[in-house]
């Protein structure tokens, strides 16, 4: 059966649900400029129960309708302004007669939670299901990386695509030959609940574009090799921390990683972010970081539960986002008749 045949036979509405993510350590070592030249990258990230939903449905005519922050109605994929949707449709061989709608639990861009890659992984998952195909996490990750990094040439790494597809808390290692190993960070239930309770996610209200920060990091890799290597080692240490069940040591790792990360690019932090960070530490946080490339979005702190409210009250301009870990990754949650 050809793709066109499958499209003709597909009358069902599909909905995918794909988790956003927080990152703990190693971010930046997943960019090709580092792992292709200087050593294996390593990042620990966790999927959380904040999602992007993608709805795909057959359109009554042959046009393409895509609704996100704006709505586009075009005759063929090449006319779409949304780059990820355009290239995903081209990759899947879908030429028309389809509606795509996205719904996000958090602001759709500039938050640092990996929303652009999460959107794309969820879209690819929904399109595969629409065509009657199952796509593994590995397939979804690789296709999303191909679109964002190879076709669109967007700056950035690979962690977002993989954690969105796989879910859970993962150590992801990035090799020179482009192989990616995804290894679950194992926690028993009691320890997992303690870690989750001691993590505080705060929204700064500052949205930013990660592209310029990633571009500066890419250009400065050769000057920062030692920092990247140390950050990758911090990511690997999280496995042993979880085995020893020393939850507070995770806060120490976050703090060390943040001090190193700030040195990678001038756009990662600023005086306001530094002030918020120092206030959090003075009120009981052991460590923390800006999530994602930096410059704004969400801040993550490791705070012993007894000091949680103290930190929240000390930072009234930041809003709390409660979350739990997501262990299922991108999945199809609805197949309509």
C-alpha positions in Angstrom: 0.0 0.0 0.0 1.4 3.4 -1.0 1.4 6.5 1.2 -1.3 8.0 -1.0 -3.4 4.8 -0.5 -3.0 5.0 3.2 -4.0 8.7 3.2 -7.1 7.9 1.2 -8.1 5.2 3.6 -7.4 7.2 6.7 -10.6 8.8 7.9 -9.8 8.8 11.6 -8.9 11.7 13.9 -5.6 11.2 15.7 -4.3 12.9 18.8 -0.8 12.6 20.2 0.4 13.8 23.6 4.1 14.6 24.0 5.8 15.7 27.2 7.9 18.8 27.7 11.1 18.4 29.7 13.4 19.7 32.4 17.2 19.2 32.2 19.6 18.6 35.1 23.1 18.5 33.8 25.2 18.3 30.6 23.2 20.5 28.4 25.3 21.8 25.5 27.4 18.7 25.2 24.6 17.4 22.8 25.6 19.8 20.1 27.6 18.3 17.2 30.4 20.9 17.4 31.3 19.2 20.8 30.5 15.5 20.5 31.8 15.2 16.9 35.2 16.6 17.8 36.0 16.6 21.5 34.3 13.7 23.3 31.1 11.9 24.0 28.3 14.3 25.1 26.1 13.4 28.1 22.9 15.0 29.3 20.4 14.0 31.9 16.9 15.3 31.3 13.4 14.3 32.6 10.1 14.4 30.8 7.3 16.1 32.9 3.5 16.0 32.8 3.2 19.2 30.8 2.3 18.4 27.3 1.8 19.5 23.7 -1.1 17.8 22.0 -1.3 17.5 18.3 -4.6 16.7 16.5 -4.5 15.4 12.9 -7.7 15.0 10.9 -8.6 14.4 7.3 -9.8 17.6 5.6 -12.9 17.6 3.5 -11.0 19.2 0.6 -7.4 18.8 -0.6 -6.0 21.9 1.2 -3.8 21.9 4.3 -5.0 23.7 7.4 -2.6 24.2 10.2 -3.6 25.9 13.4 -1.0 26.9 16.1 -0.5 30.6 17.2 -1.9 31.5 13.8 -3.9 29.5 11.2 -2.5 28.7 7.8 -4.6 27.3 4.9 -2.5 26.4 1.8 -2.7 24.2 -1.2 0.6 22.3 -0.7 3.2 21.8 2.1 5.8 24.0 0.4 3.6 27.0 0.9 3.5 26.7 4.7 5.3 29.2 6.8 5.7 26.9 9.8 9.0 25.2 9.0 8.6 22.1 11.1 5.1 21.3 9.8 6.2 22.0 6.3 9.2 19.6 6.5 7.3 16.9 8.4 4.6 16.8 5.7 7.3 16.7 3.0 9.2 13.9 4.9 6.0 11.8 5.3 4.9 12.4 1.7 1.6 14.0 2.6 0.6 16.5 0.0 -2.8 17.7 1.1 -6.2 17.0 2.5 -5.2 17.3 6.2 -5.9 19.5 9.2 -3.3 19.9 12.0 -4.0 21.6 15.4 -1.6 22.1 18.3 -2.5 22.7 21.9 0.1 23.4 24.6 0.0 23.3 28.4 2.6 26.1 28.6 3.5 29.1 26.4 4.4 27.7 23.0 7.9 29.2 22.7 10.8 30.7 24.5 10.3 28.8 27.8 13.3 26.4 27.7 11.2 23.3 28.2 12.0 22.0 24.7 8.7 23.0 23.1 9.8 23.2 19.5 11.2 19.7 19.5 8.3 18.4 21.6 5.9 19.8 19.0 7.8 18.2 16.1 8.0 14.8 17.8 4.3 14.9 18.6 3.5 15.9 15.1 5.6 13.1 13.6 4.0 10.6 15.9 0.5 11.8 14.9 1.3 11.7 11.2 2.7 8.2 11.4 -0.5 7.1 13.2 -2.6 8.9 10.6 -1.0 6.9 7.9 -1.6 3.7 9.9 2.1 3.3 11.0 3.7 2.7 14.4 6.8 4.9 15.0 9.2 3.9 17.8 10.8 6.5 20.1 14.1 5.9 18.2 12.4 6.7 14.8 10.6 9.8 16.1 13.9 11.1 17.7 15.9 10.5 14.5 13.3 12.0 12.2 12.9 15.1 14.4 16.7 15.6 14.5 16.9 15.2 10.8 14.3 17.9 10.2 15.6 20.4 12.8 19.3 19.9 12.5 19.9 18.6 9.0 17.1 20.0 6.8 16.3 23.3 8.6 19.8 23.8 9.9 18.5 25.2 13.2 21.1 25.7 16.0 20.8 23.4 19.0 21.4 19.9 20.2 19.6 16.5 20.3 18.5 16.0 23.9 15.0 17.6 23.4 14.0 15.3 20.6 15.0 12.1 22.4 13.5 12.9 25.8 10.2 14.0 24.2 10.1 10.7 22.4 11.2 8.4 25.2 9.9 10.1 28.3 11.2 9.2 31.8 14.4 10.4 33.3 17.2 9.5 31.0 21.0 9.7 30.6 21.5 10.4 26.9 25.0 10.0 25.5 25.9 11.4 22.1 28.7 9.9 20.0 30.9 11.1 17.2 29.3 8.6 14.8 25.9 10.1 15.6 24.8 7.2 17.7 22.7 8.1 20.7 22.4 5.9 23.8 19.4 6.4 26.0 19.7 4.9 29.5 17.0 5.2 32.1 18.0 6.7 35.5 16.5 4.2 37.9 14.9 5.5 41.1 12.8 3.5 43.6 9.4 5.0 44.3 10.3 6.6 47.7 13.4 8.3 46.3 11.6 9.4 43.1 8.9 11.1 45.2 11.5 12.8 47.4 13.4 14.2 44.3 10.1 15.4 42.7 9.0 17.1 46.0 12.4 18.9 46.3 12.3 20.3 42.8 10.8 23.7 42.3 9.9 24.9 38.8 9.4 28.7 38.5 8.3 30.7 35.4 10.2 33.9 35.0 7.8 35.5 32.5 10.8 36.2 30.2 10.5 34.6 26.8 13.6 34.4 24.7 14.9 32.9 21.4 17.4 30.1 22.0 18.8 30.4 18.5 21.3 33.2 19.2 22.5 31.6 22.4 23.0 28.2 20.6 24.8 30.0 17.8 27.2 31.7 20.2 27.8 28.4 22.1 28.5 26.6 18.8 31.1 29.2 17.8 32.8 29.1 21.2 33.1 25.4 21.7 36.8 25.2 21.1 37.4 27.8 23.8 35.3 26.0 26.4 36.3 22.3 26.0 37.2 21.8 29.6 33.8 23.1 30.7 31.9 20.9 28.3 33.8 17.8 29.5 33.2 18.6 33.2 29.4 19.2 32.5 29.2 15.8 30.7 30.8 14.2 33.7 28.3 15.8 36.1 25.5 14.3 34.0 27.1 10.8 34.4 27.4 11.3 38.1 23.6 11.6 38.5 23.4 7.8 37.9 25.5 7.1 41.0 23.7 9.7 43.1 20.4 8.0 42.4 21.9 4.7 43.3 23.2 6.0 46.6 19.8 7.7 47.2 21.5 11.0 48.2 18.9 13.3 46.9 20.5 16.6 48.2 23.6 15.8 46.1 21.4 16.4 43.0 21.1 20.0 44.1 24.9 20.2 44.4 25.2 18.9 40.8 22.7 21.5 39.6 24.7 24.2 41.2 28.0 23.1 39.8 26.5 22.7 36.3 24.9 26.2 36.4 28.1 27.9 37.3 29.8 26.2 34.4 26.9 26.7 32.0 26.9 30.5 32.6 30.4 30.6 31.2 29.5 29.1 27.8 27.7 32.2 26.5 27.0 35.8 27.6 23.3 35.3 26.9 22.6 32.5 29.3 22.2 34.6 32.3 21.8 38.3 33.2 21.7 40.4 36.4 18.1 39.7 37.0 18.5 35.9 36.7 21.6 36.0 38.9 19.7 38.0 41.5 16.8 35.5 41.6 19.3 32.6 41.8 21.1 34.2 44.8 17.8 34.9 46.6 16.8 31.3 46.2 20.2 30.0 47.6 19.9 32.4 50.6 16.4 31.0 51.3 17.3 27.3 51.3 17.9 26.2 47.7 20.9 24.0 47.3 21.3 24.5 43.5 19.4 25.4 40.4 19.6 26.5 36.8 17.8 28.2 33.9 16.1 25.4 31.9 17.1 25.2 28.3 19.5 27.5 26.5 19.1 30.3 29.0 18.1 34.0 29.0 14.6 33.4 30.4 11.8 30.9 30.5 11.7 28.6 33.5 14.1 28.3 36.4 14.5 25.0 38.3 15.7 24.8 41.9 16.5 21.9 44.1 15.0 22.9 47.5 14.5 20.7 50.5 10.8 20.4 51.0 10.9 22.2 54.3 12.3 25.4 52.6 10.0 25.3 49.6 7.5 27.9 50.7 10.3 30.1 52.0 11.9 30.2 48.5 8.5 30.8 46.8 7.7 33.8 49.1 11.2 35.3 48.5 10.6 35.3 44.8 7.0 36.7 44.4 7.6 37.8 40.8 8.1 34.2 39.7 5.1 31.8 39.3 5.2 28.2 40.5 4.5 25.4 38.0 3.8 22.1 39.8 4.8 19.0 37.9 5.4 15.2 38.1 7.7 13.1 36.0 6.3 11.6 32.8 7.5 8.0 32.0 5.6 7.3 28.8 7.0 9.8 26.3 5.2 10.7 23.1 2.1 8.6 22.6 -1.1 8.4 20.7 -3.9 9.1 23.1 -6.9 9.1 20.8 -7.9 7.4 17.5 -11.3 8.5 16.4 -13.7 6.6 14.3 
